[in-house]
Amino acid sequence: MISKSQADLGLLSVTVFWGTTFVLSKLTLAEVPLSTYLFLRLTLAALALDLYALRFIKRLNRKTLLHGAILGVFLYLSYLFQMWGIQHTSASNAGFITGMSVVLVPIFGYAFFRLRPAVDVLIGIVLATAGLLLLTGANPFAWNKGDLLVLICAVVVAFHVIFTGKFARQSNVYLLTAVELSAVSVLTVFALPFTGLSVPSLTTRTSLTLIYLALFGTVYTFLMQTSMQRFTTTARTALVFSMEPVFAALFAYLIAGEVLGLMACLGGALIVVGMISAEVPWITILRRLILSRHRSMDAG
């Protein structure tokens, strides 16, 4: 049985790989059109996992197909609205608003499914949200069309996290994730008549980057998310995922030489503190302090 701390570490590894995808995707999109990029990356990811999941094909049932399709639709819509919105707003606002899913997950989880987050997780969420604002340098008081589109993405991401937590406990994780990625791949194919598919001559570097993004940035990350969410809560998952922009900024610095300012570094530190604080049993500590004080007063 995997503990919550071990599950959090598994989810943290997801944010590490997601962090690399931002800068690598940006470099790849300089050579490959967006619609082609999504088609190649997501279709390659789906094919790779489908081949592995064939060994579990006898356990495939209607529930897994339905649940995987639902997750696939959520995932596709998150890609769609984020990319659509980022064309009409700043990258900082898009990063902050997408990261707001860390707040939306416990709100929606409680409103729709009565999933009450722990106090330590709520404290971590507050710190992580403040850190996201500082890290991205976003202006939360100046909204435009792009910001609203990215907000829809954040809502979809929140529901994706919540339903992954619900569905992961009911199906084989390999089959569930394979169906999910296959659904996303099919949706990218349906979108091609509206966006167009051009096949540029791919360099060796670009081809290897696409393979990395498909296998490690997509297959590994969503398979690990589905696996680990069986052993933790949706609110903790969202909090761990707030580390994604921290690793994105780190790899942007290491790979592309992008420089972070003091406020961005402070924001990253706050997100880290927020995630760590979720591991601290604040209520238990407070009760022990109060109990200890009462005992001291009684002894006096």
Backbone as CSV, one residue per row, in Angstrom:
resi,resn,N_x,N_y,N_z,CA_x,CA_y,CA_z,C_x,C_y,C_z
1,MET,0.840,-1.192,0.000,0.000,0.000,0.000,0.881,1.251,0.000
2,ILE,0.610,2.149,-0.898,1.382,3.385,-1.005,0.812,4.434,-0.060
3,SER,1.687,5.115,0.681,1.249,6.159,1.610,0.954,7.440,0.844
4,LYS,0.297,8.391,1.531,0.000,9.678,0.900,1.279,10.419,0.536
5,SER,2.296,10.314,1.402,3.566,10.991,1.124,4.236,10.415,-0.118
6,GLN,4.197,9.086,-0.259,4.772,8.449,-1.446,3.982,8.830,-2.700
7,ALA,2.659,8.908,-2.562,1.826,9.323,-3.695,2.150,10.759,-4.095
8,ASP,2.363,11.621,-3.093,2.711,13.019,-3.375,4.040,13.108,-4.120
9,LEU,4.994,12.247,-3.746,6.285,12.248,-4.443,6.120,11.796,-5.892
10,GLY,5.256,10.797,-6.106,4.985,10.355,-7.462,4.361,11.470,-8.292
11,LEU,3.416,12.194,-7.695,2.783,13.321,-8.383,3.778,14.462,-8.597
12,LEU,4.703,14.621,-7.660,5.726,15.658,-7.815,6.598,15.367,-9.031
13,SER,6.886,14.078,-9.273,7.679,13.728,-10.453,6.941,14.103,-11.733
14,VAL,5.610,14.080,-11.682,4.804,14.501,-12.831,5.069,15.974,-13.141
15,THR,5.103,16.805,-12.098,5.325,18.240,-12.314,6.726,18.514,-12.842
16,VAL,7.695,17.659,-12.488,9.057,17.821,-13.015,9.048,17.661,-14.531
17,PHE,8.412,16.578,-15.010,8.364,16.345,-16.455,7.495,17.385,-17.152
18,TRP,6.367,17.751,-16.536,5.549,18.810,-17.126,6.342,20.117,-17.214
19,GLY,7.194,20.351,-16.220,8.006,21.566,-16.239,8.924,21.633,-17.447
20,THR,9.413,20.476,-17.885,10.297,20.464,-19.064,9.520,20.694,-20.352
21,THR,8.232,20.355,-20.356,7.476,20.425,-21.604,7.240,21.852,-22.078
22,PHE,7.200,22.826,-21.156,6.920,24.203,-21.555,7.989,24.719,-22.509
23,VAL,9.230,24.660,-22.074,10.304,25.220,-22.895,10.547,24.359,-24.130
24,LEU,10.442,23.030,-24.006,10.643,22.157,-25.170,9.520,22.336,-26.196
25,SER,8.300,22.523,-25.722,7.188,22.763,-26.638,7.372,24.088,-27.369
26,LYS,7.825,25.091,-26.628,8.047,26.408,-27.237,9.090,26.320,-28.351
27,LEU,10.170,25.572,-28.106,11.212,25.414,-29.116,10.696,24.607,-30.311
28,THR,9.890,23.583,-30.037,9.359,22.740,-31.111,8.354,23.499,-31.973
29,LEU,7.528,24.331,-31.326,6.509,25.078,-32.063,7.112,26.138,-32.979
30,ALA,8.378,26.422,-32.801,9.057,27.340,-33.713,9.291,26.679,-35.072
31,GLU,9.212,25.339,-35.105,9.448,24.594,-36.336,8.218,23.839,-36.823
32,VAL,7.292,23.527,-35.889,6.128,22.704,-36.227,4.843,23.477,-35.912
33,PRO,3.875,23.555,-36.843,2.597,24.217,-36.570,1.886,23.583,-35.378
34,LEU,1.089,24.376,-34.675,0.450,23.931,-33.445,-0.419,22.687,-33.651
35,SER,-1.285,22.701,-34.667,-2.178,21.560,-34.888,-1.390,20.288,-35.197
36,THR,-0.319,20.436,-35.957,0.532,19.289,-36.272,1.248,18.793,-35.028
37,TYR,1.725,19.730,-34.219,2.422,19.387,-32.978,1.517,18.563,-32.065
38,LEU,0.286,19.028,-31.852,-0.638,18.314,-30.967,-0.976,16.939,-31.530
39,PHE,-1.217,16.875,-32.822,-1.557,15.601,-33.449,-0.420,14.591,-33.279
40,LEU,0.815,15.005,-33.592,1.956,14.087,-33.511,2.232,13.668,-32.072
41,ARG,2.272,14.638,-31.172,2.602,14.330,-29.771,1.556,13.417,-29.136
42,LEU,0.278,13.768,-29.274,-0.768,13.030,-28.577,-1.069,11.682,-29.244
43,THR,-0.960,11.627,-30.566,-1.190,10.353,-31.244,-0.064,9.363,-30.948
44,LEU,1.177,9.840,-30.952,2.305,8.984,-30.608,2.183,8.476,-29.182
45,ALA,1.764,9.361,-28.268,1.586,8.962,-26.870,0.503,7.895,-26.747
46,ALA,-0.612,8.096,-27.441,-1.716,7.137,-27.368,-1.303,5.779,-27.919
47,LEU,-0.623,5.767,-29.045,-0.192,4.503,-29.653,0.777,3.750,-28.743
48,ALA,1.704,4.482,-28.130,2.695,3.844,-27.267,2.025,3.174,-26.067
49,LEU,1.108,3.885,-25.420,0.454,3.310,-24.244,-0.550,2.232,-24.633
50,ASP,-1.217,2.406,-25.771,-2.169,1.385,-26.226,-1.465,0.045,-26.437
51,LEU,-0.277,0.080,-27.013,0.468,-1.161,-27.254,0.793,-1.862,-25.937
52,TYR,1.172,-1.090,-24.931,1.498,-1.695,-23.631,0.228,-2.195,-22.931
53,ALA,-0.856,-1.421,-23.059,-2.089,-1.765,-22.350,-2.791,-2.980,-22.941
54,LEU,-2.354,-3.438,-24.108,-2.986,-4.602,-24.734,-2.909,-5.840,-23.846
55,ARG,-1.882,-5.896,-22.983,-1.749,-7.072,-22.116,-2.877,-7.148,-21.083
56,PHE,-3.582,-6.028,-20.885,-4.687,-6.008,-19.920,-6.042,-5.961,-20.625
57,ILE,-6.059,-6.243,-21.936,-7.255,-6.031,-22.741,-8.461,-6.829,-22.241
58,LYS,-8.235,-7.983,-21.613,-9.346,-8.797,-21.120,-10.098,-8.109,-19.985
59,ARG,-9.463,-7.105,-19.350,-10.108,-6.398,-18.234,-10.805,-5.132,-18.703
60,LEU,-10.782,-4.881,-20.007,-11.447,-3.702,-20.539,-12.958,-3.892,-20.508
61,ASN,-13.675,-2.893,-20.010,-15.134,-2.973,-19.947,-15.737,-1.611,-20.288
62,ARG,-17.064,-1.571,-20.303,-17.751,-0.332,-20.688,-17.446,0.811,-19.722
63,LYS,-17.332,0.491,-18.443,-17.070,1.542,-17.462,-15.725,2.190,-17.710
64,THR,-14.711,1.388,-17.999,-13.381,1.935,-18.279,-13.406,2.783,-19.538
65,LEU,-14.129,2.307,-20.575,-14.242,3.067,-21.816,-14.929,4.411,-21.578
66,LEU,-16.005,4.385,-20.799,-16.745,5.618,-20.513,-15.902,6.581,-19.690
67,HIS,-15.289,6.069,-18.621,-14.485,6.924,-17.756,-13.280,7.498,-18.499
68,GLY,-12.622,6.654,-19.304,-11.479,7.134,-20.068,-11.875,8.197,-21.076
69,ALA,-13.037,8.009,-21.713,-13.519,8.990,-22.685,-13.826,10.325,-22.008
70,ILE,-14.428,10.275,-20.833,-14.733,11.506,-20.086,-13.447,12.252,-19.740
71,LEU,-12.455,11.524,-19.225,-11.174,12.151,-18.898,-10.502,12.707,-20.150
72,GLY,-10.625,11.982,-21.268,-10.036,12.440,-22.514,-10.651,13.747,-22.990
73,VAL,-11.968,13.874,-22.852,-12.641,15.120,-23.247,-12.171,16.278,-22.375
74,PHE,-12.094,16.046,-21.062,-11.594,17.084,-20.156,-10.174,17.505,-20.552
75,LEU,-9.340,16.516,-20.827,-7.942,16.805,-21.149,-7.837,17.585,-22.461
76,TYR,-8.613,17.188,-23.457,-8.574,17.888,-24.740,-9.054,19.331,-24.586
77,LEU,-10.141,19.528,-23.841,-10.659,20.880,-23.641,-9.663,21.762,-22.891
78,SER,-8.910,21.165,-21.965,-7.905,21.951,-21.243,-6.823,22.433,-22.199
79,TYR,-6.374,21.549,-23.104,-5.396,21.952,-24.121,-5.981,23.053,-25.009
80,LEU,-7.220,22.835,-25.463,-7.853,23.748,-26.409,-7.985,25.150,-25.835
81,PHE,-8.593,25.268,-24.647,-8.853,26.594,-24.086,-7.573,27.284,-23.618
82,GLN,-6.591,26.518,-23.152,-5.335,27.150,-22.750,-4.617,27.745,-23.961
83,MET,-4.542,26.965,-25.050,-3.834,27.450,-26.245,-4.606,28.576,-26.934
84,TRP,-5.935,28.480,-26.910,-6.769,29.520,-27.495,-6.622,30.814,-26.691
85,GLY,-6.675,30.679,-25.383,-6.609,31.865,-24.546,-5.260,32.540,-24.545
86,ILE,-4.190,31.754,-24.596,-2.851,32.337,-24.490,-2.515,33.205,-25.702
87,GLN,-3.288,33.041,-26.772,-3.095,33.891,-27.942,-3.626,35.304,-27.719
88,HIS,-4.443,35.478,-26.673,-5.080,36.772,-26.425,-4.724,37.359,-25.068
89,THR,-3.776,36.771,-24.378,-3.361,37.307,-23.086,-1.882,37.053,-22.895
90,SER,-1.351,37.561,-21.793,0.071,37.393,-21.524,0.350,35.993,-20.982
91,ALA,1.583,35.563,-21.152,1.965,34.248,-20.640,1.860,34.213,-19.117
92,SER,2.160,35.344,-18.460,2.103,35.393,-16.997,0.665,35.229,-16.505
93,ASN,-0.276,35.954,-17.137,-1.674,35.805,-16.747,-2.173,34.390,-17.013
94,ALA,-1.783,33.820,-18.164,-2.203,32.459,-18.501,-1.666,31.462,-17.474
95,GLY,-0.411,31.633,-17.074,0.183,30.736,-16.088,-0.500,30.825,-14.741
96,PHE,-0.798,32.058,-14.326,-1.447,32.239,-13.019,-2.865,31.676,-13.026
97,ILE,-3.629,32.006,-14.073,-5.029,31.587,-14.113,-5.135,30.067,-14.243
98,THR,-4.270,29.454,-15.046,-4.265,27.994,-15.138,-3.936,27.389,-13.778
99,GLY,-2.986,28.008,-13.083,-2.611,27.524,-11.760,-3.700,27.678,-10.722
100,MET,-4.722,28.491,-11.028,-5.823,28.670,-10.079,-6.635,27.396,-9.899
101,SER,-6.371,26.390,-10.731,-7.050,25.106,-10.538,-6.729,24.532,-9.156
102,VAL,-5.597,24.958,-8.566,-5.237,24.490,-7.226,-6.276,24.947,-6.203
103,VAL,-6.927,26.081,-6.468,-7.988,26.580,-5.592,-9.337,25.980,-5.986
104,LEU,-9.556,25.842,-7.287,-10.848,25.360,-7.780,-11.108,23.899,-7.425
105,VAL,-10.046,23.093,-7.369,-10.226,21.663,-7.064,-10.920,21.452,-5.716
106,PRO,-10.417,22.027,-4.602,-11.130,21.814,-3.328,-12.504,22.471,-3.300
107,ILE,-12.673,23.599,-4.012,-13.983,24.250,-4.047,-15.002,23.373,-4.758
108,PHE,-14.660,22.917,-5.960,-15.570,22.054,-6.717,-15.729,20.690,-6.044
109,GLY,-14.626,20.190,-5.479,-14.689,18.892,-4.819,-15.682,18.896,-3.675
110,TYR,-15.716,20.000,-2.914,-16.661,20.083,-1.801,-18.069,20.396,-2.295
111,ALA,-18.179,21.302,-3.278,-19.495,21.727,-3.758,-20.256,20.592,-4.429
112,PHE,-19.555,19.776,-5.207,-20.240,18.746,-5.995,-20.156,17.346,-5.380
113,PHE,-19.093,17.081,-4.620,-18.890,15.712,-4.137,-18.661,15.642,-2.622
114,ARG,-18.812,16.780,-1.958,-18.632,16.851,-0.503,-17.269,16.303,-0.055
115,LEU,-16.239,16.612,-0.836,-14.881,16.220,-0.491,-14.257,17.352,0.324
116,ARG,-14.230,17.183,1.637,-13.755,18.249,2.520,-12.222,18.192,2.635
117,PRO,-11.521,19.252,2.198,-10.057,19.245,2.297,-9.593,19.457,3.736
118,ALA,-8.439,18.889,4.067,-7.878,19.053,5.408,-7.350,20.477,5.583
119,VAL,-7.261,20.909,6.840,-6.811,22.265,7.147,-5.384,22.492,6.654
120,ASP,-4.511,21.489,6.845,-3.120,21.659,6.416,-3.027,21.853,4.905
121,VAL,-3.909,21.179,4.160,-3.925,21.340,2.703,-4.426,22.735,2.325
122,LEU,-5.439,23.231,3.038,-5.964,24.566,2.761,-4.899,25.637,3.005
123,ILE,-4.123,25.475,4.066,-3.031,26.418,4.340,-2.024,26.391,3.197
124,GLY,-1.694,25.193,2.745,-0.766,25.060,1.636,-1.303,25.690,0.359
125,ILE,-2.603,25.567,0.118,-3.222,26.142,-1.079,-3.145,27.659,-1.063
126,VAL,-3.386,28.267,0.094,-3.293,29.727,0.216,-1.871,30.194,-0.103
127,LEU,-0.879,29.522,0.471,0.521,29.891,0.222,0.897,29.680,-1.243
128,ALA,0.445,28.570,-1.823,0.777,28.268,-3.212,0.143,29.275,-4.163
129,THR,-1.084,29.708,-3.874,-1.750,30.695,-4.720,-1.006,32.026,-4.707
130,ALA,-0.592,32.448,-3.518,0.202,33.681,-3.418,1.517,33.522,-4.175
131,GLY,2.107,32.341,-4.075,3.355,32.084,-4.790,3.168,32.113,-6.299
132,LEU,2.048,31.564,-6.792,1.764,31.587,-8.218,1.664,33.012,-8.744
133,LEU,1.024,33.880,-7.960,0.865,35.277,-8.367,2.217,35.965,-8.488
134,LEU,3.105,35.717,-7.517,4.430,36.336,-7.546,5.306,35.729,-8.637
135,LEU,5.217,34.415,-8.803,6.061,33.725,-9.780,5.748,34.163,-11.205
136,THR,4.460,34.289,-11.517,4.064,34.624,-12.877,4.039,36.124,-13.138
137,GLY,3.951,36.923,-12.066,3.866,38.369,-12.251,2.573,38.791,-12.914
138,ALA,1.520,38.018,-12.731,0.252,38.296,-13.396,-0.478,39.454,-12.729
139,ASN,-1.369,40.064,-13.492,-2.242,41.122,-12.976,-3.652,40.564,-12.868
140,PRO,-4.089,40.134,-11.675,-5.393,39.495,-11.533,-6.564,40.465,-11.620
141,PHE,-6.293,41.769,-11.770,-7.368,42.761,-11.802,-7.628,43.296,-13.211
142,ALA,-6.888,42.820,-14.196,-7.081,43.260,-15.577,-7.397,42.052,-16.446
143,TRP,-8.684,41.795,-16.636,-9.123,40.612,-17.362,-9.490,40.954,-18.801
144,ASN,-9.186,40.067,-19.704,-9.577,40.228,-21.091,-10.119,38.898,-21.619
145,LYS,-10.402,38.844,-22.920,-10.965,37.649,-23.533,-10.071,36.432,-23.298
146,GLY,-8.767,36.606,-23.471,-7.846,35.493,-23.291,-7.863,34.957,-21.876
147,ASP,-7.938,35.873,-20.890,-7.974,35.451,-19.490,-9.205,34.599,-19.208
148,LEU,-10.343,34.979,-19.778,-11.576,34.216,-19.555,-11.486,32.830,-20.178
149,LEU,-10.851,32.752,-21.355,-10.675,31.450,-21.996,-9.760,30.550,-21.164
150,VAL,-8.683,31.125,-20.621,-7.769,30.342,-19.791,-8.443,29.958,-18.473
151,LEU,-9.356,30.813,-17.992,-10.106,30.466,-16.780,-10.968,29.228,-17.032
152,ILE,-11.558,29.124,-18.224,-12.307,27.913,-18.577,-11.382,26.703,-18.537
153,CYS,-10.147,26.889,-19.028,-9.148,25.821,-18.961,-8.914,25.400,-17.515
154,ALA,-8.766,26.374,-16.610,-8.521,26.062,-15.192,-9.688,25.277,-14.599
155,VAL,-10.912,25.648,-14.985,-12.095,24.924,-14.504,-12.064,23.483,-15.009
156,VAL,-11.734,23.310,-16.275,-11.671,21.964,-16.865,-10.577,21.139,-16.195
157,VAL,-9.409,21.757,-15.950,-8.313,21.055,-15.277,-8.751,20.588,-13.890
158,ALA,-9.483,21.456,-13.181,-9.958,21.090,-11.843,-10.856,19.856,-11.895
159,PHE,-11.780,19.833,-12.850,-12.662,18.671,-12.980,-11.892,17.441,-13.445
160,HIS,-10.859,17.643,-14.258,-10.037,16.513,-14.690,-9.358,15.863,-13.491
161,VAL,-8.824,16.683,-12.591,-8.174,16.162,-11.387,-9.189,15.429,-10.504
162,ILE,-10.360,16.036,-10.324,-11.383,15.440,-9.460,-11.858,14.091,-10.011
163,PHE,-12.179,14.054,-11.303,-12.703,12.810,-11.880,-11.616,11.749,-12.039
164,THR,-10.362,12.178,-12.227,-9.283,11.188,-12.247,-9.200,10.487,-10.897
165,GLY,-9.326,11.276,-9.817,-9.315,10.691,-8.481,-10.456,9.711,-8.268
166,LYS,-11.630,10.009,-8.840,-12.787,9.125,-8.681,-12.652,7.870,-9.538
167,PHE,-12.245,8.036,-10.793,-12.229,6.920,-11.733,-11.031,5.984,-11.536
168,ALA,-9.909,6.522,-11.061,-8.682,5.732,-10.958,-8.846,4.543,-10.021
169,ARG,-9.744,4.661,-9.052,-9.953,3.582,-8.079,-10.868,2.489,-8.614
170,GLN,-11.457,2.699,-9.783,-12.461,1.771,-10.290,-12.010,0.964,-11.505
171,SER,-10.836,1.280,-12.061,-10.404,0.616,-13.295,-8.911,0.335,-13.261
172,ASN,-8.454,-0.492,-14.178,-7.033,-0.711,-14.393,-6.429,0.595,-14.898
173,VAL,-5.388,1.093,-14.231,-4.870,2.423,-14.551,-4.273,2.483,-15.952
174,TYR,-3.709,1.376,-16.422,-3.127,1.358,-17.765,-4.222,1.469,-18.822
175,LEU,-5.281,0.710,-18.654,-6.383,0.776,-19.609,-7.082,2.122,-19.553
176,LEU,-7.312,2.625,-18.341,-8.008,3.907,-18.183,-7.223,5.030,-18.853
177,THR,-5.913,5.077,-18.604,-5.085,6.128,-19.189,-4.953,5.953,-20.693
178,ALA,-4.879,4.699,-21.153,-4.788,4.439,-22.594,-6.044,4.928,-23.314
179,VAL,-7.211,4.652,-22.745,-8.460,5.128,-23.341,-8.503,6.653,-23.324
180,GLU,-8.046,7.249,-22.217,-8.030,8.709,-22.097,-7.177,9.347,-23.195
181,LEU,-5.946,8.866,-23.362,-5.052,9.442,-24.371,-5.548,9.142,-25.783
182,SER,-6.172,7.974,-25.974,-6.724,7.645,-27.284,-7.860,8.601,-27.638
183,ALA,-8.685,8.927,-26.633,-9.783,9.867,-26.862,-9.254,11.244,-27.254
184,VAL,-8.199,11.687,-26.579,-7.596,12.981,-26.916,-7.044,12.952,-28.331
185,SER,-6.383,11.850,-28.678,-5.811,11.720,-30.010,-6.893,11.790,-31.085
186,VAL,-8.004,11.092,-30.852,-9.113,11.105,-31.811,-9.667,12.516,-31.961
187,LEU,-9.790,13.236,-30.862,-10.315,14.605,-30.920,-9.382,15.532,-31.694
188,THR,-8.066,15.320,-31.584,-7.140,16.142,-32.372,-7.296,15.857,-33.865
189,VAL,-7.616,14.604,-34.204,-7.845,14.249,-35.614,-9.101,14.946,-36.131
190,PHE,-10.173,14.929,-35.323,-11.415,15.593,-35.734,-11.223,17.097,-35.900
191,ALA,-10.270,17.658,-35.171,-10.042,19.102,-35.239,-9.230,19.508,-36.459
192,LEU,-8.557,18.552,-37.090,-7.672,18.866,-38.222,-8.376,19.556,-39.395
193,PRO,-9.606,19.155,-39.770,-10.253,19.865,-40.877,-10.447,21.357,-40.621
194,PHE,-10.505,21.731,-39.332,-10.721,23.134,-38.990,-9.400,23.887,-38.812
195,THR,-8.338,23.163,-38.478,-7.054,23.815,-38.214,-6.029,23.544,-39.304
196,GLY,-6.190,22.432,-40.011,-5.253,22.088,-41.074,-4.058,21.315,-40.550
197,LEU,-3.587,20.363,-41.329,-2.416,19.570,-40.956,-1.343,19.741,-42.024
198,SER,-0.233,20.299,-41.608,0.916,20.403,-42.509,2.037,19.571,-41.919
199,VAL,2.764,18.875,-42.768,3.829,17.992,-42.299,5.172,18.573,-42.725
200,PRO,5.827,19.312,-41.842,7.127,19.890,-42.188,8.214,18.831,-42.142
201,SER,9.347,19.122,-42.722,10.479,18.205,-42.626,11.083,18.350,-41.237
202,LEU,11.007,17.285,-40.461,11.446,17.328,-39.073,12.936,17.042,-38.970
203,THR,13.631,17.865,-38.210,15.037,17.601,-37.941,15.145,16.475,-36.923
204,THR,16.313,15.924,-36.778,16.527,14.854,-35.801,16.231,15.348,-34.393
205,ARG,16.657,16.574,-34.085,16.414,17.136,-32.755,14.926,17.291,-32.484
206,THR,14.186,17.805,-33.473,12.752,17.994,-33.297,12.035,16.655,-33.149
207,SER,12.446,15.670,-33.926,11.833,14.336,-33.845,12.065,13.723,-32.468
208,LEU,13.294,13.821,-31.964,13.601,13.279,-30.638,12.844,14.032,-29.545
209,THR,12.694,15.348,-29.730,11.945,16.146,-28.756,10.485,15.722,-28.727
210,LEU,9.890,15.489,-29.892,8.496,15.049,-29.954,8.326,13.684,-29.286
211,ILE,9.292,12.795,-29.487,9.238,11.477,-28.848,9.313,11.627,-27.328
212,TYR,10.202,12.510,-26.860,10.309,12.752,-25.412,9.000,13.316,-24.864
213,LEU,8.426,14.312,-25.561,7.191,14.934,-25.106,6.042,13.927,-25.088
214,ALA,6.034,13.003,-26.041,4.974,12.000,-26.088,5.122,10.962,-24.978
215,LEU,6.352,10.437,-24.818,6.556,9.336,-23.870,6.668,9.809,-22.422
216,PHE,7.449,10.853,-22.191,7.683,11.294,-20.815,6.785,12.467,-20.409
217,GLY,6.521,13.370,-21.362,5.672,14.513,-21.038,4.197,14.199,-21.080
218,THR,3.824,13.037,-21.652,2.410,12.691,-21.772,2.106,11.315,-21.174
219,VAL,2.699,10.249,-21.717,2.388,8.903,-21.227,2.758,8.750,-19.760
220,TYR,4.021,9.066,-19.424,4.455,8.896,-18.032,3.636,9.758,-17.087
221,THR,3.446,11.026,-17.451,2.812,11.956,-16.522,1.365,11.581,-16.212
222,PHE,0.590,11.269,-17.258,-0.822,10.960,-17.002,-1.003,9.561,-16.421
223,LEU,-0.101,8.648,-16.756,-0.160,7.331,-16.144,0.191,7.418,-14.661
224,MET,1.204,8.210,-14.325,1.581,8.393,-12.929,0.485,9.128,-12.161
225,GLN,-0.119,10.143,-12.772,-1.203,10.853,-12.108,-2.350,9.911,-11.777
226,THR,-2.763,9.126,-12.773,-3.867,8.195,-12.558,-3.530,7.169,-11.484
227,SER,-2.281,6.699,-11.476,-1.871,5.688,-10.498,-1.837,6.252,-9.089
228,MET,-1.228,7.426,-8.918,-1.000,7.976,-7.580,-2.244,8.602,-6.962
229,GLN,-3.184,9.079,-7.798,-4.384,9.684,-7.226,-5.268,8.673,-6.498
230,ARG,-4.979,7.393,-6.673,-5.724,6.374,-5.928,-5.375,6.404,-4.450
231,PHE,-4.230,7.011,-4.098,-3.723,6.930,-2.730,-3.645,8.286,-2.028
232,THR,-4.237,9.320,-2.645,-4.219,10.630,-2.009,-5.514,11.349,-2.350
233,THR,-5.673,12.562,-1.859,-6.902,13.310,-2.107,-6.741,14.224,-3.322
234,THR,-7.855,14.657,-3.854,-7.804,15.552,-5.005,-7.209,16.905,-4.636
235,ALA,-7.507,17.392,-3.421,-6.967,18.691,-2.996,-5.448,18.638,-2.876
236,ARG,-4.922,17.548,-2.313,-3.466,17.404,-2.209,-2.840,17.283,-3.599
237,THR,-3.539,16.600,-4.505,-3.032,16.481,-5.876,-2.893,17.853,-6.519
238,ALA,-3.934,18.675,-6.381,-3.901,20.019,-6.957,-2.774,20.844,-6.352
239,LEU,-2.563,20.694,-5.056,-1.497,21.440,-4.384,-0.125,21.024,-4.904
240,VAL,0.104,19.735,-5.047,1.380,19.255,-5.591,1.570,19.773,-7.018
241,PHE,0.500,19.808,-7.793,0.587,20.275,-9.176,0.920,21.759,-9.272
242,SER,0.775,22.495,-8.171,1.158,23.911,-8.190,2.665,24.074,-8.340
243,MET,3.415,22.984,-8.191,4.866,23.020,-8.397,5.237,23.051,-9.874
244,GLU,4.273,22.788,-10.755,4.568,22.747,-12.192,5.209,24.034,-12.705
245,PRO,4.655,25.240,-12.401,5.305,26.456,-12.905,6.679,26.701,-12.305
246,VAL,6.933,26.161,-11.118,8.261,26.305,-10.511,9.293,25.560,-11.348
247,PHE,8.987,24.307,-11.692,9.907,23.530,-12.523,9.962,24.090,-13.949
248,ALA,8.834,24.625,-14.429,8.829,25.233,-15.765,9.807,26.406,-15.808
249,ALA,9.782,27.234,-14.763,10.697,28.374,-14.703,12.143,27.905,-14.573
250,LEU,12.355,26.856,-13.777,13.707,26.333,-13.589,14.287,25.819,-14.904
251,PHE,13.514,25.019,-15.640,14.018,24.463,-16.895,14.109,25.532,-17.988
252,ALA,13.261,26.549,-17.917,13.376,27.663,-18.864,14.710,28.374,-18.659
253,TYR,15.144,28.445,-17.409,16.443,29.053,-17.102,17.596,28.154,-17.560
254,LEU,17.478,26.844,-17.285,18.557,25.909,-17.609,18.690,25.664,-19.110
255,ILE,17.553,25.576,-19.821,17.585,25.210,-21.229,17.619,26.430,-22.145
256,ALA,16.786,27.434,-21.822,16.665,28.585,-22.722,17.323,29.846,-22.193
257,GLY,17.865,29.788,-20.974,18.556,30.942,-20.428,17.646,32.064,-19.959
258,GLU,16.340,31.768,-19.743,15.429,32.791,-19.246,15.760,33.105,-17.786
259,VAL,15.776,34.399,-17.462,16.189,34.850,-16.131,14.966,35.174,-15.279
260,LEU,14.984,34.730,-14.032,13.905,35.014,-13.094,14.280,36.181,-12.197
261,GLY,13.292,37.037,-11.923,13.512,38.147,-11.014,13.355,37.719,-9.568
262,LEU,13.585,38.668,-8.666,13.512,38.393,-7.231,12.111,37.967,-6.826
263,MET,11.070,38.653,-7.333,9.695,38.334,-6.953,9.308,36.940,-7.444
264,ALA,9.786,36.578,-8.623,9.494,35.246,-9.154,10.131,34.170,-8.283
265,CYS,11.353,34.410,-7.855,12.030,33.448,-6.964,11.297,33.332,-5.642
266,LEU,10.823,34.478,-5.122,10.059,34.465,-3.873,8.764,33.680,-4.063
267,GLY,8.109,33.873,-5.210,6.882,33.134,-5.495,7.125,31.640,-5.549
268,GLY,8.217,31.239,-6.202,8.552,29.821,-6.254,8.794,29.243,-4.868
269,ALA,9.453,30.034,-4.016,9.720,29.590,-2.649,8.413,29.415,-1.870
270,LEU,7.462,30.324,-2.087,6.177,30.226,-1.395,5.416,28.967,-1.811
271,ILE,5.479,28.633,-3.093,4.807,27.416,-3.570,5.421,26.181,-2.914
272,VAL,6.748,26.164,-2.829,7.439,25.038,-2.182,7.026,24.943,-0.716
273,VAL,7.010,26.092,-0.021,6.604,26.115,1.392,5.160,25.647,1.530
274,GLY,4.301,26.074,0.588,2.903,25.669,0.637,2.744,24.167,0.496
275,MET,3.522,23.562,-0.407,3.439,22.116,-0.589,3.957,21.381,0.648
276,ILE,5.079,21.863,1.191,5.640,21.224,2.384,4.697,21.354,3.569
277,SER,4.034,22.515,3.674,3.144,22.748,4.824,1.973,21.779,4.834
278,ALA,1.620,21.255,3.652,0.527,20.288,3.588,0.902,18.978,4.259
279,GLU,2.206,18.748,4.444,2.668,17.539,5.119,2.715,17.707,6.637
280,VAL,2.489,18.950,7.100,2.573,19.233,8.537,1.181,19.125,9.156
281,PRO,0.988,18.278,10.150,-0.326,18.127,10.795,-0.598,19.284,11.755
282,TRP,-0.990,20.427,11.200,-1.141,21.635,12.012,-2.152,21.465,13.145
283,ILE,-3.268,20.816,12.864,-4.302,20.650,13.891,-3.783,19.820,15.057
284,THR,-3.065,18.739,14.725,-2.508,17.887,15.780,-1.500,18.660,16.623
285,ILE,-0.649,19.424,15.971,0.352,20.224,16.690,-0.330,21.253,17.596
286,LEU,-1.360,21.924,17.061,-2.073,22.936,17.844,-2.746,22.304,19.057
287,ARG,-3.360,21.139,18.875,-4.010,20.459,19.991,-3.002,20.071,21.065
288,ARG,-1.844,19.594,20.623,-0.815,19.210,21.595,-0.301,20.417,22.365
289,LEU,-0.157,21.542,21.678,0.310,22.760,22.351,-0.710,23.226,23.380
290,ILE,-1.991,23.188,22.989,-3.045,23.609,23.925,-3.101,22.659,25.113
291,LEU,-3.021,21.349,24.826,-3.067,20.352,25.898,-1.877,20.512,26.822
292,SER,-0.697,20.759,26.254,0.501,20.951,27.049,0.388,22.185,27.934
293,ARG,-0.206,23.240,27.369,-0.364,24.468,28.160,-1.321,24.255,29.310
294,HIS,-2.430,23.525,29.047,-3.405,23.236,30.130,-2.755,22.415,31.240
295,ARG,-1.944,21.433,30.837,-1.268,20.614,31.839,-0.312,21.446,32.677
296,SER,0.383,22.376,32.038,1.317,23.236,32.755,0.571,24.117,33.742
297,MET,-0.593,24.636,33.308,-1.397,25.493,34.185,-1.952,24.698,35.361
298,ASP,-2.367,23.424,35.097,-2.912,22.593,36.169,-1.814,22.241,37.164
299,ALA,-0.610,22.017,36.631,0.499,21.665,37.521,0.898,22.860,38.379
300,GLY,0.754,24.072,37.782,1.087,25.295,38.543,0.041,25.627,39.574
